[in-house]
Amino acid sequence: MKTVIVLAVHGMPPADFPRQELAEFFRLHAASETGRISGSAQERLSLLEDRMRNWPRNEGNDPFYSASQELASHLSRASGYEVIVGHNEFCAPSIDEALQIAADMSASRIFVATTMMTRGGDHAEKDIPAAIDRFRGLHPDIEVTYAWPFDMARVAQFLSDHIQQFT
């Protein structure tokens, strides 16, 4: 049984993405969220989102991307499983694409973990489960486990132990 981990992280726009296009993206995204967007504007939003998601990333223009890749590498060594980073927004691959990459790697079991540790966020509570549901509809034969929510007592202990390094 091949197991793969999809590490679901937020994502951020690259620092060197053209400012005018970034502003246009957020303006159109806001209109889309309220349902006030025309078909041609929706097409433009999709084009801008695709351009931003596939923008070349490096430590200089997206330190969050680099840190997420570093975390994935550590998680792979710690778990013994291959890890694919999937992004909720702004960066490729998306969570949907990361799940498909795992399927293409012949995974029979996928664990989805996120760095979002607290309840109350739309990404952890809605967006990631929705991506998993879409994937399950396409791949009912692949076992997918969403390793969330976190046990707050364990998170608190982790943070307390971490703080001890600074005392």
C-alpha positions in Angstrom: 0.0 0.0 0.0 1.6 3.3 -1.1 1.0 6.2 1.2 1.5 9.8 0.3 1.0 12.9 2.4 -0.5 16.1 1.0 0.6 19.0 3.1 -2.1 21.7 2.7 -0.8 25.2 3.2 -2.2 28.6 2.6 0.0 30.2 -0.1 0.7 33.8 -0.9 1.2 36.0 -3.9 4.8 36.2 -5.1 6.5 39.6 -4.2 7.5 40.2 -7.8 4.0 39.6 -9.3 3.0 42.7 -11.2 1.3 45.1 -8.8 -1.4 46.2 -11.3 -2.4 42.6 -12.0 -2.4 41.8 -8.3 -4.7 44.7 -7.6 -6.9 43.7 -10.5 -7.0 40.1 -9.2 -8.1 41.1 -5.7 -10.8 43.5 -7.2 -12.2 40.8 -9.4 -11.9 38.2 -6.6 -14.0 40.4 -4.3 -16.6 40.9 -7.0 -16.7 37.1 -7.5 -17.2 36.5 -3.8 -20.3 38.7 -3.8 -21.6 37.3 -7.1 -21.2 40.6 -8.9 -19.0 39.5 -11.8 -19.7 39.2 -15.5 -18.6 36.2 -17.6 -15.7 38.1 -19.2 -14.6 39.4 -15.8 -14.7 35.8 -14.4 -12.5 34.7 -17.4 -10.0 37.5 -16.6 -10.0 36.4 -12.9 -9.3 32.8 -13.9 -6.5 33.9 -16.2 -4.9 36.1 -13.5 -5.3 33.3 -10.9 -3.6 30.8 -13.2 -0.8 33.3 -14.0 -0.2 34.0 -10.2 -0.4 30.3 -9.2 2.2 29.3 -11.8 4.5 32.3 -11.3 8.1 31.0 -10.7 8.8 30.9 -6.9 12.0 31.2 -5.0 13.2 32.2 -1.5 13.4 35.8 -2.6 9.9 36.3 -4.0 8.0 33.8 -1.8 9.7 32.8 1.4 6.4 31.1 2.5 6.6 28.8 -0.5 10.3 27.9 0.3 9.4 27.3 4.0 6.5 25.1 3.1 8.8 23.0 0.8 11.4 22.8 3.7 8.6 21.6 6.1 7.5 19.0 3.5 11.1 17.7 3.3 11.3 17.4 7.1 7.9 15.7 7.2 8.9 13.2 4.6 12.0 12.3 6.5 10.1 12.0 9.8 7.2 10.0 8.4 8.9 8.0 5.7 6.3 9.0 3.2 6.5 11.2 0.1 5.0 14.6 0.7 3.4 16.9 -1.8 2.7 20.5 -0.9 -0.7 21.8 -2.0 -1.8 25.4 -1.7 -5.2 26.8 -0.9 -4.5 30.0 -2.8 -2.1 32.0 -4.9 0.3 29.2 -5.7 0.5 25.9 -7.6 -0.2 23.1 -7.1 -3.6 23.6 -5.6 -4.9 21.1 -3.0 -7.0 19.5 -5.8 -3.8 19.2 -8.0 -1.7 17.9 -5.2 -4.3 15.2 -4.5 -4.2 14.3 -8.2 -0.4 14.2 -8.2 -0.6 11.7 -5.3 -3.1 9.6 -7.3 -0.8 9.7 -10.3 2.0 8.4 -8.1 -0.2 5.3 -7.5 -1.0 6.2 -3.9 -3.6 3.9 -2.4 -3.7 5.9 0.8 -3.4 9.7 1.2 -3.1 11.6 4.4 -4.0 15.3 4.1 -2.4 17.4 6.9 -2.4 21.2 7.2 -0.3 23.7 9.0 -3.5 25.5 10.1 -3.9 24.3 13.7 -6.9 26.2 15.1 -10.5 25.9 14.3 -12.5 28.7 12.8 -10.8 29.2 9.5 -12.5 28.6 6.2 -9.6 26.9 4.5 -9.2 24.2 7.2 -12.9 23.7 7.8 -14.4 24.1 4.4 -12.0 24.5 1.5 -9.7 21.5 2.2 -12.6 19.1 3.0 -14.3 20.3 -0.2 -11.2 19.4 -2.2 -11.0 16.0 -0.5 -14.7 15.4 -1.4 -14.1 16.3 -5.0 -11.2 14.0 -5.1 -13.1 11.1 -3.5 -15.8 11.5 -6.2 -13.1 11.0 -8.9 -11.1 8.3 -7.0 -13.4 6.3 -4.7 -10.8 3.5 -4.6 -8.2 5.7 -2.9 -8.4 6.0 0.9 -8.1 9.7 2.0 -7.8 10.7 5.6 -7.9 14.4 6.7 -5.6 14.6 9.7 -7.5 17.5 11.3 -8.6 19.0 13.7 -5.6 19.1 16.0 -5.8 18.2 19.6 -5.5 21.6 21.3 -3.8 20.2 24.4 -1.1 18.7 22.2 -0.7 21.9 20.2 -0.4 23.8 23.5 2.2 21.4 24.8 4.2 21.7 21.5 4.1 25.5 21.8 5.1 25.3 25.5 8.0 23.0 24.7 9.1 25.3 21.9 9.0 28.4 24.2 11.3 26.7 26.6 14.1 27.0 24.1 13.9 30.8 24.6 13.9 30.9 28.4 
